[in-house]
Amino acid sequence: MTFDLRTNNNNRPEARETGSGTPNGNQSNTDIKKAFIDGKAYDIHDGETILQFIKRNLGNDLVPTLCDAPNLEPFGSCRVCSVDVALHENGAVRSQASCHTPVTADTWIYPNSKRIQKLRKNIVELVLTDHPLDCLTCEVNNNCELQSVAAKVGVRDVRYPEGKTHLERKKDLSHPYMTTDMSKCINCFRCVRACDEVQGQFVLSMAGRGFDSHIVKGSEVNFFESDCVSCGACAQACPTSAISDVFESKSIANTEKTRTICTYCGVGCNLDVATINGEIKSIQAPYDAEVNEGHTCLKGRFAFGFYNHPDRLRTPLIRKNGELVPASWDEAYDFIANKLNSIKKDFGPDYIAGISSARCTNEENYIMQKFIRAVIGTNNIDSCARVCHSPTALGLQRTFGTGAATNSIIDLKYTNLIMIIGANPTDGHPVTGAKLKQFAMKNTAIVIDPRRTEMAKYAKYHLQLRPGTNVALLNMMLHYIVKEGLEDKSFIELRTEGYEAFKEHILGLDVAEMERITGVDRNLVRDAAIAYATAPNAMSFHGLGVTEHSQGTYTVMQIADLAMITGNIGRRGVGVNPLRGQNNVQGAADMGCQPHQGAGYLDVTLPENHEKYEKFYGVKLPNYVGYKIPQMYNAALNDKLKAMWLMGEDLAQTDPNTNHVIAALQKLDLLVVQEIFLTETCKYAHVVLPAASFLEKSGTFTNGERRIQRVQKVVEPLEGTKPDGQIIADIMNRMGYDQADYDPDNLLQEIAQIVPFFAGVKWDELGENGKQWPVAADGTDTEILHLETFKRGRGKFMSADWRESEEIVKNGAEFPYIITTNRELEHYNCGTMTRRTKNAEILTEDVLLINPADAEKHGIQESDMVCVISARGKVDIKARITTDVKPGILSSTFHFPEMRMNDITSSVTDSEAMCPEYKVVACNIRKSKGKYKEVVV
Amino acid sequence: MGRQLLLDKVNVAGINTYDVYRKEGGYRSVEKALKKMTPEEVLEEVKTSGLRGRGGAGFPTGMKWSFIAKPEGVPRFLLCNADESEPGTFKDRYLMEKIPHLLVEGMVTSSYALGANQGYIYIRGEYMYVLRILEKAIAEAYQNGWLGKNILGSGYDFDLAVTCGAGAYICGEETALIESLEGERGNPRIKPPFPAVKGLWQNPTVVNNVETIAAVVPIINDGGAEYAKIGIGRSTGTKLISASGNINKPGVFEIEMNITVEEFIYSDQYCGGIKNGKKLKACVPGGSSVPILPHYLVCKTAAGQDRLMSYESLADGGFATGSMLGSGGFVVYDEDQCIVRNTWNFTRFYHHESCGQCSPCREGTGWMEKVLHRLEYGHGKMEDIDLLWDIQRKIEGNTICPLGDAAAWPVAAAIRHFREEFEWHVNEPVRCLEKNYGLVAEKVFEPVTA
């Protein structure tokens, strides 16, 4: 079933014809077929079922259903949707299940004939014979599909006498989130299908036959012991309360619902947050959300418990005599304003720097950079985009002209092949990850990753390269595409420049050398390259495994080269699609939280831009580039930086080479941190300002597909806290700049005037599903970039040679292993929020992935503590022995602060964008001595 | 005895071995098809023969084969449905056990017509010893070049394997069989798409019954036209009948499809009459799923004509006064048999075998069983008969696969033709129990659970 929610068909050139797999577009008008509903003729759309046909013409309520669900394939098991169908008017009727029977031209459909009404009533009566009928005390009372259908078909009594039932089944309350009460199961298979078709986890299945059929988890284990990833799709799909969650998310007691956007990654899932008396009760995913189509992951659905956690900061803190002590807002503002003014006066504005947050809204990011630029008077503004996707922005700007995803996630319905490079979407971007996994199960996928990720297990081609050799590997692919003559010559001719020099470079490469460097068989690379080049439509996705390298920007440019050389740009189902890490990493950069570009990516050094900004903000501005984050540390250590303002950024846990970071922070005269919890970084702060979480404020987030969506305040800010934007507005006023209070509507109006691609963005017009930028002044948005021409005119081919990372060159001999860092599904980055939810009961610690051969060499056994040593420091961590990493390669996460994984990561950064190289760390290992020794013996 | 096309050599010693089978003229159809005929010509012969599916539905085989989709580069499959589980049916087991090579030969010839290079025989788990027989026959066929690469130098490749079910009746339904073969739970699929378009692993697939595939052998050997001369009307050729019940000679008989039912029951060539000289009470002519016929409709149709052992004649009168040839599971009941008990027994089977996917069948078969049990054990009420009627009406035609119909029809026919006997069970609850179980009155009303 194609579940195409889009109604505004603006500017969307269709994907190349592939003969199959693509949904039908609008049919031609030449032969319109008709069928009759209750005697009245209606047009048929190709491929629709009787149920879709009836719903489209007469609304959702005419035909009751039980096993049908909006985001699942038709199944046909409950038979409640049966309708009478005759081949001619008043002809003999047959009952057919409307949900899976295709509608046939010139048939006569009677959705509610007497016969059918009786049939439905009888079927529901049969179902009710094995149902508890304890509706009044049931969690889903008044929000139960079985209850509604029973009411609709008018069952008044159950004629079947007592007999064998399943009412004695026990509840399963083993899981921190998921619950089951299978006495209420009606065997509709919706949970099984949701687990298969939406998440692709295959945890739930039906065991037993006939009357004994029952839902099982895994091999009849409980929820907690099963492979469940707690996405909650089954609970949301379940029409009764047979599967639900501890928050009783289907309970109608949650009377108020607010739609907002999830803050846990760049997918941008829409959430329906239910509140009761101003407290959050539960979260569900709306089916009409274009981004997540009724799905979300355990972070989005369940990990909201942090918001009123006792650890939340509730008052400003000022460091006095080495201790952080509570203070009033006025006291804190005065302290900060005085200090900043004196540093500005004594040293100059460039001795102050700010780091904005990709977790905050567009409006907050905008006002933050405005504060640093217009009030402080420096371009020393950066954001956490620096440490994740800055190479993507730069690389795509250089090749295409715009540093953003070229296509949309919905394009997965139109593509023929996906290539995933350095990304682990099933953990990092679970909802998009689930869609990619579904795609890979049915179609061709290429995965380029040093780890055998979940996606790699489903992919046809897994190119398991050594970390740090992306450039060499992609060069091999490009080489084979050119060598095999598979380039799209007309696209290259019409749309690009610089190809001849590029081709010469690519053909001159030494494949044998590349093969040796990457450790990937050249024939496998060749096959994958041919698959990518010959697919009618191919989409690439990449993540931090591309960007967090010393050659990150070059790798991004090669991905762009691959798309251009094969003509995979500018239509449905193709393109270069970075999987943006944080919920608003796109927006933080769009809003100008970078030292070289202001709001809307205008170069601050160009006179015309500089003048434009000065005029707009009404103050004098510097016209030279400021510090990027890594430069800030060096500046602080060299006494060139005296104050830093951090909006929701935990540098001390998340930035690499922790000791280096901490030394820099300790040198500062003033460190202001806006936070919701007392993070590792707060330990070095002079002032800590308690901020409101995303559930307590409004604004917009821009997701990885450039979709600007409305974040709506669900509950009032916790007492004592303020939205980040309000804090900045307050301090701006305190420092003499007239800034209105934080209000997304007003700020969007201001942004629309300075950011060209936000020209038509208006708070009231964003609607439920937002708009994808560029948004023209008339409000038209854009699903696909670079349709006819590239933003920069012609796409530019950029060639690059592989270079060994400085880290390996310098330390490789002494530290022969390479550790690469990654993420786990259950936790978000440094875990500040997720560790304060029950997610911490599901994933309790960071572990070290190590190949069995390496483990054996060092006498390490499963769960032994291992000491990982790099040139910077060492950490002790528990071993998990797995073949998911090759010998010589290690992998771990940094979700738990006590592990201090970033003690060992390096200060090497991308040569162009200065994104840190988290993915390649030279290290050595030994079985842990010290405090864990007793565990080992 | 009429002509024997399938069982003619059944009594030749060693016919289950390759050497004897070959000496007796086995594998000639493969030689003829692969050496002298195009696949289209083989298909034409089958169409000409008028052969209809022997599994129960009686769909014309040639037509089924002609529906198979033939997209470029996509493999096709022929599956043999040997999941013979219909109560009262045991003809396929007999055929496979006695002349396994006939099935193997039929598979090669049929697959050639379909352009399938891989075939599977899906056999029910209870037939494990037959599976061994088939495996041996397949191994012999490989050794002698009738299976494998480049058969008879024709360039045609065909591999055949036998695989077994795990005891589920539902896996005899073709899409459930495919699911099971794929390693999934044996639940029927919704149609369309039909297996001929998307079957095994989403590839075009034909599923045929054992007897159907075996019948292709004589059709190719002697020509479709010759085969079509046997029988009557659209019931051409011979049919294997599994005869059981209160008859003198139960067993598997190959009949020409124009003999009368009367001849079949009473002739010494076939059933040899009712056992112990009793009177005929009823007959289920085509396996447990088909409507039961009362004695006055067994040998004559409602119109008073002789009923023949043919698809059309057995169905004459529709469900009101007729039945179906079905799978040929011919069960005869004498005057002492209890129809309610028999219906309960059948229903118990369908309740046990419902896959549980569709709510009418999953819940409905259970309730029919409970109500019938209640009637049989003396707890019935008069309205139970109408309730039973109501439930079966809601199952029939309202399920994904025909198991629902198969469960509903015997109940409907029993009430239609034997309503008085149901009422008798309600009115005089003890009599049946005394008669059938020798129970004394005070024990009768002990609660008995299904």
HADDOCK unambig.tbl for C-alpha pairs under 7 A between the chains (distance, minus, plus):
assign (segid A and resid 76 and name CA) (segid B and resid 190 and name CA) 6.98 0.50 0.50
assign (segid A and resid 76 and name CA) (segid B and resid 400 and name CA) 6.83 0.50 0.50
assign (segid A and resid 77 and name CA) (segid B and resid 357 and name CA) 5.42 0.50 0.50
assign (segid A and resid 77 and name CA) (segid B and resid 358 and name CA) 4.05 0.50 0.50
assign (segid A and resid 77 and name CA) (segid B and resid 359 and name CA) 6.37 0.50 0.50
assign (segid A and resid 77 and name CA) (segid B and resid 400 and name CA) 6.98 0.50 0.50
assign (segid A and resid 78 and name CA) (segid B and resid 358 and name CA) 5.31 0.50 0.50
assign (segid A and resid 78 and name CA) (segid B and resid 359 and name CA) 5.07 0.50 0.50
assign (segid A and resid 79 and name CA) (segid B and resid 358 and name CA) 6.81 0.50 0.50
assign (segid A and resid 79 and name CA) (segid B and resid 398 and name CA) 6.49 0.50 0.50
assign (segid A and resid 79 and name CA) (segid B and resid 399 and name CA) 6.98 0.50 0.50
assign (segid A and resid 95 and name CA) (segid B and resid 398 and name CA) 6.92 0.50 0.50
assign (segid A and resid 119 and name CA) (segid B and resid 394 and name CA) 5.95 0.50 0.50
assign (segid A and resid 122 and name CA) (segid B and resid 394 and name CA) 6.97 0.50 0.50
assign (segid A and resid 123 and name CA) (segid B and resid 359 and name CA) 6.92 0.50 0.50
assign (segid A and resid 123 and name CA) (segid B and resid 360 and name CA) 5.74 0.50 0.50
assign (segid A and resid 126 and name CA) (segid B and resid 363 and name CA) 5.83 0.50 0.50
assign (segid A and resid 126 and name CA) (segid B and resid 364 and name CA) 6.62 0.50 0.50
assign (segid A and resid 127 and name CA) (segid B and resid 359 and name CA) 6.75 0.50 0.50
assign (segid A and resid 127 and name CA) (segid B and resid 363 and name CA) 6.71 0.50 0.50
assign (segid A and resid 209 and name CA) (segid B and resid 353 and name CA) 6.97 0.50 0.50
assign (segid A and resid 209 and name CA) (segid B and resid 354 and name CA) 6.58 0.50 0.50
assign (segid A and resid 209 and name CA) (segid B and resid 355 and name CA) 4.96 0.50 0.50
assign (segid A and resid 209 and name CA) (segid B and resid 356 and name CA) 5.72 0.50 0.50
assign (segid A and resid 210 and name CA) (segid B and resid 351 and name CA) 6.75 0.50 0.50
assign (segid A and resid 210 and name CA) (segid B and resid 352 and name CA) 6.43 0.50 0.50
assign (segid A and resid 210 and name CA) (segid B and resid 353 and name CA) 6.36 0.50 0.50
assign (segid A and resid 210 and name CA) (segid B and resid 354 and name CA) 4.45 0.50 0.50
assign (segid A and resid 210 and name CA) (segid B and resid 355 and name CA) 4.45 0.50 0.50
assign (segid A and resid 210 and name CA) (segid B and resid 356 and name CA) 3.59 0.50 0.50
assign (segid A and resid 210 and name CA) (segid B and resid 362 and name CA) 5.20 0.50 0.50
assign (segid A and resid 211 and name CA) (segid B and resid 356 and name CA) 6.00 0.50 0.50
assign (segid A and resid 211 and name CA) (segid B and resid 362 and name CA) 5.53 0.50 0.50
assign (segid A and resid 211 and name CA) (segid B and resid 363 and name CA) 6.57 0.50 0.50
assign (segid A and resid 213 and name CA) (segid B and resid 356 and name CA) 5.91 0.50 0.50
